[in-house]
Amino acid sequence: MKCSLCSKDLAETFLKKIIGSYVKNAKGKLLPVCRECQKKFPTKDALLKQLPP
């Protein structure tokens, strides 16, 4: 799985959960986001502005 913002591969735990989180866009689709991008854009609104349309 890749980050929606920077397209880097997301690390996974041994139970196949991603290290990062998901952000729901206006259409209701869940998009994965890595921890580095979460640090750059701390609020949900800032993350959603950076996502491609």
Z-matrix of the N, CA and C atoms (Angstrom, degrees):
N
C 1 1.440
C 2 1.521 1 107.99
N 3 1.328 2 116.58 1 145.12
C 4 1.459 3 121.60 2 -178.55
C 5 1.521 4 111.03 3 -118.75
N 6 1.330 5 114.78 4 153.48
C 7 1.459 6 121.82 5 177.03
C 8 1.528 7 108.65 6 -68.20
N 9 1.318 8 116.77 7 140.20
C 10 1.462 9 121.06 8 -178.88
C 11 1.522 10 112.51 9 -72.80
N 12 1.328 11 118.33 10 -23.47
C 13 1.454 12 121.43 11 -178.61
C 14 1.524 13 113.15 12 -91.28
N 15 1.326 14 117.00 13 -52.97
C 16 1.468 15 120.14 14 -172.79
C 17 1.523 16 113.63 15 -105.00
N 18 1.303 17 118.94 16 -6.24
C 19 1.473 18 125.60 17 177.50
C 20 1.526 19 113.90 18 64.01
N 21 1.343 20 117.62 19 20.55
C 22 1.463 21 120.12 20 174.16
C 23 1.520 22 108.90 21 -81.95
N 24 1.335 23 116.27 22 152.13
C 25 1.457 24 120.37 23 176.25
C 26 1.522 25 109.41 24 -68.24
N 27 1.327 26 115.92 25 136.10
C 28 1.459 27 121.43 26 178.65
C 29 1.518 28 109.58 27 -88.13
N 30 1.316 29 115.80 28 136.89
C 31 1.455 30 120.67 29 176.77
C 32 1.525 31 108.98 30 -73.53
N 33 1.332 32 115.60 31 150.77
C 34 1.457 33 120.89 32 179.78
C 35 1.517 34 109.93 33 -125.30
N 36 1.332 35 115.47 34 152.01
C 37 1.457 36 120.70 35 174.19
C 38 1.524 37 108.47 36 -81.17
N 39 1.302 38 116.67 37 177.72
C 40 1.462 39 119.69 38 -178.76
C 41 1.528 40 111.91 39 -68.76
N 42 1.328 41 118.04 40 -16.20
C 43 1.461 42 121.92 41 176.22
C 44 1.530 43 112.20 42 -95.03
N 45 1.339 44 116.60 43 12.99
C 46 1.467 45 124.55 44 178.09
C 47 1.530 46 113.81 45 65.94
N 48 1.332 47 116.85 46 29.25
C 49 1.458 48 120.91 47 171.85
C 50 1.517 49 107.36 48 -94.17
N 51 1.333 50 116.69 49 144.66
C 52 1.459 51 119.39 50 -178.20
C 53 1.525 52 110.53 51 -78.69
N 54 1.327 53 115.28 52 152.15
C 55 1.457 54 121.13 53 172.92
C 56 1.524 55 105.27 54 -96.55
N 57 1.299 56 116.13 55 101.23
C 58 1.448 57 124.96 56 -172.61
C 59 1.511 58 107.36 57 151.21
N 60 1.309 59 117.29 58 -150.51
C 61 1.457 60 119.58 59 177.23
C 62 1.514 61 109.81 60 -152.37
N 63 1.310 62 114.31 61 178.16
C 64 1.453 63 121.72 62 177.48
C 65 1.523 64 108.77 63 -111.74
N 66 1.331 65 115.89 64 146.27
C 67 1.458 66 122.30 65 175.97
C 68 1.521 67 106.93 66 -123.29
N 69 1.319 68 116.42 67 133.05
C 70 1.461 69 121.03 68 179.36
C 71 1.529 70 108.81 69 -93.23
N 72 1.330 71 116.49 70 125.26
C 73 1.460 72 119.92 71 179.44
C 74 1.520 73 110.29 72 -84.37
N 75 1.325 74 117.52 73 -175.67
C 76 1.462 75 122.19 74 -175.84
C 77 1.521 76 112.46 75 -64.77
N 78 1.331 77 117.37 76 -28.41
C 79 1.457 78 121.14 77 179.88
C 80 1.520 79 112.52 78 -82.37
N 81 1.337 80 117.59 79 -7.77
C 82 1.457 81 121.58 80 179.03
C 83 1.516 82 114.38 81 94.89
N 84 1.327 83 117.62 82 6.73
C 85 1.458 84 121.67 83 -179.98
C 86 1.528 85 110.01 84 -84.55
N 87 1.331 86 116.74 85 135.39
C 88 1.462 87 121.36 86 177.86
C 89 1.520 88 109.56 87 -86.23
N 90 1.333 89 116.09 88 126.39
C 91 1.454 90 121.88 89 -179.01
C 92 1.523 91 109.33 90 -118.36
N 93 1.339 92 118.54 91 130.86
C 94 1.464 93 120.70 92 179.61
C 95 1.522 94 111.88 93 -76.29
N 96 1.339 95 115.74 94 141.55
C 97 1.464 96 122.12 95 179.83
C 98 1.522 97 108.00 96 -134.64
N 99 1.346 98 117.48 97 133.70
C 100 1.468 99 121.75 98 -178.87
C 101 1.532 100 110.67 99 -79.17
N 102 1.308 101 116.22 100 168.23
C 103 1.468 102 121.20 101 -177.90
C 104 1.524 103 112.34 102 -68.11
N 105 1.328 104 117.48 103 -33.57
C 106 1.463 105 119.86 104 179.73
C 107 1.526 106 110.73 105 -63.85
N 108 1.322 107 116.65 106 -42.21
C 109 1.468 108 120.54 107 178.08
C 110 1.523 109 110.91 108 -68.69
N 111 1.325 110 117.33 109 -32.68
C 112 1.459 111 120.25 110 176.68
C 113 1.524 112 110.58 111 -66.13
N 114 1.331 113 117.55 112 -34.51
C 115 1.464 114 120.63 113 178.26
C 116 1.524 115 110.50 114 -70.94
N 117 1.340 116 117.45 115 -37.33
C 118 1.465 117 121.14 116 179.57
C 119 1.525 118 111.25 117 -67.61
N 120 1.335 119 116.62 118 -40.49
C 121 1.458 120 122.44 119 -176.29
C 122 1.535 121 108.30 120 -123.32
N 123 1.347 122 117.82 121 89.88
C 124 1.465 123 121.01 122 -170.52
C 125 1.530 124 115.65 123 -70.94
N 126 1.333 125 119.04 124 -22.52
C 127 1.457 126 119.28 125 -178.21
C 128 1.526 127 110.65 126 -104.21
N 129 1.314 128 115.32 127 158.16
C 130 1.463 129 120.65 128 -179.61
C 131 1.528 130 110.69 129 -64.38
N 132 1.323 131 117.35 130 -38.30
C 133 1.459 132 120.80 131 179.54
C 134 1.525 133 111.74 132 -63.51
N 135 1.335 134 116.79 133 -40.04
C 136 1.457 135 120.43 134 178.64
C 137 1.532 136 110.73 135 -65.39
N 138 1.334 137 117.07 136 -39.11
C 139 1.458 138 120.72 137 177.56
C 140 1.521 139 111.24 138 -64.93
N 141 1.312 140 117.02 139 -44.16
C 142 1.465 141 120.30 140 -177.42
C 143 1.529 142 111.79 141 -66.88
N 144 1.335 143 118.25 142 -30.64
C 145 1.458 144 120.62 143 176.82
C 146 1.525 145 111.98 144 -68.32
N 147 1.342 146 117.37 145 -29.62
C 148 1.455 147 122.08 146 -177.99
C 149 1.533 148 113.15 147 -82.48
N 150 1.320 149 117.27 148 -17.80
C 151 1.468 150 120.59 149 -177.20
C 152 1.523 151 110.56 150 -70.98
N 153 1.324 152 117.11 151 143.15
C 154 1.459 153 119.49 152 176.65
C 155 1.529 154 110.22 153 -69.25
N 156 1.334 155 118.01 154 148.79
C 157 1.477 156 120.38 155 -177.20
C 158 1.500 157 113.77 156 -68.07
